[in-house]
């Protein structure tokens, strides 16, 4: 019998992955609508995908490591982290924390990175 926190952690991982997947699908539909039907007289901001995509990546890594399904075990072999470290509960909790942080700060981090890249190119400073 598992302790109560094990099914709760598995439920949280699956829920985080499903919410991330739905959010990416909604943002892709908004992006498609923005690209095809945007009115030039009323400019709209482009939908942002960095946060939901990062959240989907981290929650996907956490879900792939669950040993409940056969295909996920095959995908789990491709992860660059050893099985010993993935067996720790801290790994799953850390991926959930990264998922939440991606939701909160994903777009800001991408904006910061793009500003740094563009700033260096504009100044001509390398490295």
NUNU-822425 format. One line per field, with one value per residue: residue in one letter; y negated, z negated, x negated of N, C-alpha, C, CB in turn; residue number from 1. Coordinates in steps of 0.05 Angstrom, whole numbers. Atoms other than C-alpha are relative to their C-alpha. Glycine has a CB too. Layout:
# residues N
aa <- A, ...
nyy <- Y, ...
nzz <- Z, ...
nxx <- X, ...
cayy <- Y, ...
cazz <- Z, ...
caxx <- X, ...
cyy <- Y, ...
czz <- Z, ...
cxx <- X, ...
cbyy <- Y, ...
cbzz <- Z, ...
cbxx <- X, ...
i <- NUM, ...
***
This chain:
# residues 127
aa <- X, X, X, X, X, X, X, X, X, X, X, X, X, X, X, X, X, X, X, X, X, X, X, X, X, X, X, X, X, X, X, X, X, X, X, X, X, X, X, X, X, X, X, X, X, X, X, X, X, X, X, X, X, X, X, X, X, X, X, X, X, X, X, X, X, X, X, X, X, X, X, X, X, X, X, X, X, X, X, X, X, X, X, X, X, X, X, X, X, X, X, X, X, X, X, X, X, X, X, X, X, X, X, X, X, X, X, X, X, X, X, X, X, X, X, X, X, X, X, X, X, X, X, X, X, X, X
nyy <- 24, 25, 22, 18, 21, -11, 5, 29, 10, -10, 15, 27, -1, -4, 24, 21, -6, 5, 29, 12, -8, 15, 28, 3, -2, 26, 21, -5, 9, 30, 9, -4, 21, 26, 1, -1, 17, 24, 24, 19, 24, -4, -19, -17, -11, -27, -19, -9, -29, -9, -11, -26, -21, -9, -16, -26, -16, -9, -20, -24, -15, -13, -21, -22, -17, -17, -27, -12, -7, -12, 19, 20, -12, 2, 28, 6, -8, 21, 22, 0, -2, -28, -11, 4, 27, 2, -15, 16, 16, 29, 5, 6, 25, 21, 4, 15, 28, 13, 4, 24, 24, 5, 14, 27, 17, -10, 21, 21, -11, 1, 29, 8, -13, 13, 26, -3, -8, 23, 21, -7, 2, 29, 13, -12, -13, -29, -14
nzz <- 0, -2, 17, -12, -16, -26, -20, -3, -18, -27, -10, -6, -24, -23, -3, -10, -28, -15, 0, -18, -28, -7, -3, -25, -22, -1, -10, -29, -14, 1, -19, -27, -4, -2, -25, -23, 0, 16, -14, 2, 13, 29, 4, 23, 7, -8, 23, 9, 3, 15, 26, -2, -12, 20, 19, -13, -1, 27, 9, -17, 11, 25, -6, -14, 20, 15, -10, -2, -27, -15, -18, 15, 8, -22, -2, 24, -5, -15, 17, 6, 29, 7, 14, 29, 7, -7, 19, 24, -1, -4, -29, -9, 12, -14, -27, 5, 7, -25, -16, 10, -6, -28, -4, 10, -10, -26, -20, 9, -6, -29, -7, 10, -17, -26, 3, 3, -26, -18, 10, -6, -29, -7, 9, -12, 21, -1, 24
nxx <- -17, 16, -9, -20, 12, 8, -21, -4, 21, -6, -23, 10, 16, -18, -16, 18, 5, -25, -6, 20, -7, -23, 8, 15, -20, -15, 17, 4, -25, 0, 20, -11, -20, 14, 14, -17, -24, 5, -9, 22, -9, 1, 23, -1, 26, 4, 0, 26, 1, 24, -7, -13, 17, 19, -15, -5, 25, 7, -20, 3, 23, -9, -19, 14, 14, -18, 2, -26, -7, 22, 14, 14, 25, 18, 9, 15, 28, 14, 6, 29, 5, 2, -24, 3, -10, -29, -16, -4, -24, 7, 1, -27, -8, 16, -12, -25, 7, 8, -24, -14, 17, -3, -25, 1, 22, 9, 1, 20, 26, 4, 4, 26, 21, 0, 11, 29, 11, -2, 17, 28, 4, -1, 24, 23, 15, -2, 6
cayy <- 0, -68, -127, -179, -229, -181, -181, -255, -268, -225, -261, -329, -308, -284, -345, -392, -357, -360, -433, -450, -412, -447, -515, -504, -482, -545, -590, -557, -569, -642, -649, -620, -668, -726, -708, -696, -741, -798, -865, -917, -974, -945, -916, -858, -831, -766, -706, -685, -612, -611, -599, -544, -509, -509, -484, -429, -408, -404, -369, -322, -303, -288, -247, -207, -182, -151, -75, -63, -56, -15, -69, -118, -69, -68, -144, -145, -110, -171, -219, -243, -237, -171, -126, -135, -209, -201, -152, -206, -243, -309, -301, -300, -357, -398, -387, -410, -472, -486, -477, -529, -577, -568, -589, -651, -674, -638, -698, -746, -700, -696, -772, -782, -732, -764, -833, -809, -776, -837, -885, -849, -846, -920, -940, -893, -863, -789, -744
cazz <- 0, 20, -28, -14, 16, 73, 109, 94, 128, 188, 194, 190, 244, 291, 277, 290, 356, 378, 359, 396, 458, 458, 448, 506, 551, 532, 544, 612, 631, 608, 649, 710, 701, 691, 754, 799, 776, 738, 756, 772, 747, 677, 663, 616, 579, 604, 559, 518, 519, 478, 410, 430, 473, 417, 369, 418, 425, 350, 334, 393, 364, 298, 328, 373, 311, 282, 286, 297, 372, 421, 474, 420, 396, 465, 468, 398, 423, 465, 406, 392, 316, 284, 256, 186, 185, 220, 167, 114, 97, 99, 174, 186, 138, 171, 239, 211, 182, 250, 283, 238, 246, 321, 318, 278, 308, 376, 420, 378, 385, 460, 465, 423, 466, 531, 505, 484, 552, 591, 546, 556, 631, 634, 593, 630, 564, 568, 508
caxx <- 0, -27, -27, 26, -23, -44, 24, 31, -36, -17, 49, 14, -35, 19, 62, 3, -11, 62, 71, 6, 29, 96, 63, 15, 74, 113, 54, 41, 114, 108, 44, 78, 136, 88, 49, 108, 164, 131, 161, 108, 151, 154, 85, 82, 22, -7, 9, -50, -72, -137, -105, -57, -109, -160, -107, -88, -161, -173, -108, -119, -187, -154, -98, -145, -180, -118, -124, -50, -47, -89, -103, -124, -177, -207, -209, -237, -300, -318, -320, -391, -383, -402, -347, -375, -361, -294, -272, -277, -213, -250, -258, -183, -171, -227, -195, -128, -161, -194, -126, -94, -153, -147, -75, -92, -158, -163, -146, -188, -248, -240, -233, -295, -335, -313, -330, -399, -411, -387, -425, -491, -481, -464, -524, -571, -595, -610, -608
cyy <- -25, -20, -18, -20, 11, -3, -29, -12, 8, -16, -29, -1, 2, -25, -23, 4, -6, -29, -14, 6, -16, -30, -5, 2, -26, -22, 4, -9, -31, -11, 3, -21, -27, -2, -2, -21, -26, -25, -21, -26, 1, 20, 16, 10, 29, 18, 10, 30, 9, 13, 27, 21, 10, 17, 28, 17, 11, 20, 25, 17, 15, 23, 24, 19, 17, 29, 14, 11, 10, -20, -21, 11, -1, -28, -8, 7, -22, -24, 0, 2, 29, 8, -4, -27, -4, 15, -16, -17, -29, -7, -8, -26, -23, -5, -14, -29, -15, -5, -25, -25, -7, -15, -30, -17, 8, -22, -22, 10, -1, -29, -9, 12, -13, -28, 1, 7, -24, -23, 5, -2, -29, -14, 11, 14, 30, 12, -13
czz <- 0, -22, 16, 19, 28, 21, 3, 18, 28, 12, 7, 25, 25, 5, 11, 30, 17, 2, 19, 29, 10, 4, 26, 24, 2, 11, 30, 16, 0, 20, 28, 6, 4, 28, 24, 0, -16, 17, -4, -13, -30, -6, -25, -6, 8, -24, -6, -6, -18, -27, 2, 12, -20, -21, 11, 1, -28, -11, 16, -10, -25, 5, 14, -19, -17, 11, 4, 27, 16, 18, -15, -10, 22, 3, -24, 3, 13, -17, -8, -30, -8, -16, -30, -8, 7, -19, -25, 4, 5, 29, 11, -11, 13, 27, -3, -6, 26, 18, -9, 6, 30, 7, -7, 15, 28, 21, -8, 6, 29, 9, -8, 18, 27, -2, -3, 27, 19, -9, 6, 30, 9, -8, 13, -21, 2, -27, -25
cxx <- -18, 9, 19, -13, -9, 22, 6, -21, 5, 23, -8, -17, 17, 17, -16, -5, 25, 7, -20, 7, 24, -7, -15, 20, 16, -17, -6, 24, 1, -20, 9, 21, -13, -14, 19, 22, -4, 8, -22, 8, 0, -22, 3, -29, -1, 2, -28, 0, -23, 8, 14, -17, -21, 14, 6, -25, -7, 20, -1, -23, 8, 18, -14, -14, 18, 0, 27, 7, -24, -14, -16, -27, -21, -11, -17, -29, -16, -6, -30, -7, 1, 25, -2, 11, 29, 17, 5, 26, -6, -1, 27, 10, -15, 12, 27, -5, -9, 24, 15, -16, 1, 25, -2, -20, -9, -2, -20, -28, -7, -5, -27, -22, -1, -11, -30, -13, 0, -18, -29, -5, -1, -25, -26, -18, 4, -8, 5
cbyy <- 0, -13, -15, -14, -11, 29, 15, -14, 10, 30, -1, -10, 23, 24, -8, -1, 29, 15, -12, 10, 30, 2, -8, 22, 23, -7, 0, 29, 12, -10, 16, 28, 0, -2, 25, 27, 15, -2, -11, -6, -7, 11, -16, 25, -3, 3, 23, -16, 13, -23, -19, -3, -12, -24, -15, -4, -18, -23, -13, -8, -19, -20, -10, -11, -18, -11, 17, -19, -24, 22, -14, -10, 29, 9, -18, 14, 25, -9, 0, -26, -17, 5, 29, 3, -22, 10, 26, -19, 4, -5, 25, 22, 0, 8, 27, 13, -1, 18, 25, 2, 5, 26, 13, 1, 2, 20, -12, -6, 28, 12, -17, 10, 30, -1, -15, 22, 23, -10, -3, 28, 15, -13, 4, -21, -11, 12, 8
cbzz <- -24, 27, -11, -21, -14, -2, -9, -27, -10, 0, -22, -24, -1, -4, -27, -15, 4, -12, -28, -7, 1, -21, -24, 3, -5, -28, -16, 5, -14, -28, -5, 2, -24, -22, 3, 2, -12, -9, -11, 28, 10, -11, 0, 6, -30, 15, 6, -25, 27, -5, -15, 17, 25, -13, -8, 28, 10, -20, 1, 29, -5, -19, 18, 20, -17, 0, -19, -8, 15, 16, 18, -23, -9, 26, 1, -24, 16, 23, -25, 11, -15, -17, 6, -9, 15, 28, -8, -4, -26, -13, 15, -8, -31, 2, 15, -22, -21, 14, -2, -31, -9, 16, -16, -30, -18, 10, 3, -30, -11, 15, -13, -29, 3, 11, -25, -20, 12, 2, -30, -9, 16, -12, -30, 14, -28, 23, 0
cbxx <- 19, 3, -24, 16, -24, -8, 26, -1, -27, 6, 23, -17, -20, 18, 12, -26, -9, 23, -2, -28, 6, 22, -17, -21, 18, 11, -27, -7, 24, -6, -26, 12, 20, -21, -18, 13, 23, -29, 27, -11, 28, 28, -26, 19, -6, -27, 19, -9, -3, -18, 18, 25, -14, -14, 26, 11, -23, -3, 29, -4, -24, 14, 23, -20, -17, 29, -17, 21, 13, 10, 20, 17, 4, 14, 24, 11, -1, 17, 18, -12, 21, -25, 3, -29, -17, 4, -14, -24, 16, -27, -11, 19, -6, -29, 4, 16, -22, -20, 19, 4, -29, -2, 23, -8, -23, 19, 28, 3, -3, 23, 22, -4, 6, 28, 12, -7, 16, 29, 3, -6, 22, 24, -2, -16, 8, -18, -27
i <- 1, 2, 3, 4, 5, 6, 7, 8, 9, 10, 11, 12, 13, 14, 15, 16, 17, 18, 19, 20, 21, 22, 23, 24, 25, 26, 27, 28, 29, 30, 31, 32, 33, 34, 35, 36, 37, 38, 39, 40, 41, 42, 43, 44, 45, 46, 47, 48, 49, 50, 51, 52, 53, 54, 55, 56, 57, 58, 59, 60, 61, 62, 63, 64, 65, 66, 67, 68, 69, 70, 71, 72, 73, 74, 75, 76, 77, 78, 79, 80, 81, 82, 83, 84, 85, 86, 87, 88, 89, 90, 91, 92, 93, 94, 95, 96, 97, 98, 99, 100, 101, 102, 103, 104, 105, 106, 107, 108, 109, 110, 111, 112, 113, 114, 115, 116, 117, 118, 119, 120, 121, 122, 123, 124, 125, 126, 127
***
